[in-house]
Amino acid sequence: MVYAVEINGLVKRFGDILALNGLSFTVDEGTIFGVIGPNGAGKTTALRIISTLILPTSGSARVFDHDVVSESSEVRRLLSYLPEEAGAYKNLSGYEYLQFMGGFNTQNHESLKNMVEDAAKISGLGERLNDRVKTYSKGMKRRLLVARALMTKPRLAVLDEPTSGLDVLHAYHVRGTIKQYAKQHSVTILLSSHNMLEVEHLCDRVALVNKGKIMAEGTSAELKAKYKAANLEEVFVEVANIA
């Protein structure tokens, strides 16, 4: 069986800091998989390795059976990555930004037009796409960036803390967009979050990570039943105490 993502014994050291300590998990194609845990747990490091941005110290990571180190160019063609602190060119309008970014993926005018139209719908920003990005709120910028990440219809979308710092309305829109888009286009979503209650309602499966290793994995229902918990926050506290 070919997984969308297959991680085996992933280790990453930054000098004396052990960011990942034998991380292993798999993501089925067409699912939304959440890597959740507190700040500093290793979530972002894992996503950056999967997205070919940094190299692992040891272990392996594969995306649709392509090794992220030896076949990095093939992996990059299959995925789209949205960092937590991503920005957009502030002096461009929303539409201009989407057109500029879409141009890296196609030189065909009609394809680019369709891509930008899809992104406009995904963002839900309407007429505000005519305005410069520097006039956008943080929530509006994040909606624009999520649209940019999804508009190419990647086989895998890697989203690092997609709703971090957003107010309730913008976070609600982004969560709904991710869930709807994944369902409509059979896109696999791998996302990180420290908001366990949010992920509980968004993801098909979750992996609870702390200190660079998996503490528990499964569906929200499976984990809550196993640890007799009301929500994933209680699950995390329980497995953290066990560890």
Secondary structure, DSSP 8 states (H G I E B T S, - for coil): ---SEEEEEEEEEETTEEEEEEEEEEE-TT-EEEEE-STTSSHHHHHHHHTTSS--SEEEEEETTEETTTTHHHHHHHEEEE-TT----TTSBHHHHHHHHHTTT---HHHHHHHHHHHHHHHT-GGGGGSBGGG--HHHHHHHHHHHHHTT--SEEEEESTTTT--HHHHHHHHHHHHHHHHHHT-EEEEEES-HHHHHHH-SEEEEEETTEEEEEE-HHHHHHHTT-SSHHHHHHHHHHH-
